[in-house]
């Protein structure tokens, strides 16, 4: 078993709000420098830069999981993480069918697909930060159907969180974890009937700029870097563990 | 303060009753318009008729918690099936308007202002 640092919430330049410097190569190099062992690439409703990141990660010795930050129709942000990039692709296709507004790069920023050398390969057409047409429950169920895990993103943030949009976590929603961004804000929220009880907690950086990488992370005790190990750690099973630390 | 029944409002605005026909005698003392449930929980008042475009079942829980007189779903949106089921169970009247939240708010503002003026 080994103790590792993971950040399951990182945007690339594919997200319109992500800095153009957030190429897979630069992200992985920075992650290496900051001592991250495992990351997930989670662009808004898209996963087109995941495979490039995985290839670079493999060379640098950092595990990269396929993910997306999904926007439900209530504008709740949910992280989806998959063991297989094809599952992420399947979800991406469903989500993008519901995105009807074209991106205006001058207003929202470019949505850039890049290759291993940081060269532009293309642009994604629909505005990715728009809401999908799936409800919160439909998103969670669809992710599970495709074999992924679903984490409510930045529950302590005042916008696009399950708490800001829906007040509390609905009973019976089968989230695999909640993600906190700021530990001190989160501590204030605990015990206030938001429905956090019994749900595993991770910390993610939600990085949109290179300098944001490495400061916020989750600790995992796992045997290897497989997706199955991440699931076990979130479930606190077979000696695998997940915890957060920081101020 | 003068009050008005849900029934009167339904008639005057031509709203569709999604669930809660038996609750139309409830009295409306004010209105609140908002889609961020945390804001509605913090700032709406008991007796308010709540105008929203949210269709998720959590709106019923918020209406119960804040003792709202009912919910208007604006913009012709359809509430989720679980929302209707939960409203039935919890005794919350859900109405539906084809007009958007601004138009419905304006109409309700005029109605409630008229009642208040009569009361004064």
Interface residues (C-beta under 8 A of the other chain):
Chain A: X74 X135 X136 X137 X163 X164 X165 X166 X167 X168 X170
Chain B: X36 X37 X38 X40 X41 X54 X55 X56 X57 X58 X61 X62 X80 X82
